[in-house]
Amino acid sequence: MYTHIVSFKVKEGEGITFVELQKFEELTEAKPAGLDHFNIFKDRNEKNRYFLVEFWNSKEDKDKMEASKEHHLFHEHRKLVIDKKFETYECDVII
């Protein structure tokens, strides 16, 4: 299993919008092929920082979804609430 982790600084007052946009994207597109599940974490120490953790069957599945026209449109909408993208991590699930 492949895990994709990315952290974002969300604009002040846009936390709920960010979470709802993510949920809408990942749950309404008939669940993207290969996506097992995802979690969104809110940082306790840094205000307006969120972590998106996606669990995929493979990196290829994630890359295919991210190459889609629909996903690019989603990024156009989401960038309205994102202040800054921090780090991205790619991991293999061991346990």
Summary of the structure (lengths in Angstrom):
residues: 95
radius of gyration: 13.1
end to end distance: 9.8
largest distance: 36.5
contacts: 250
relative contact order: 0.34
helix: 34%
strand: 38%
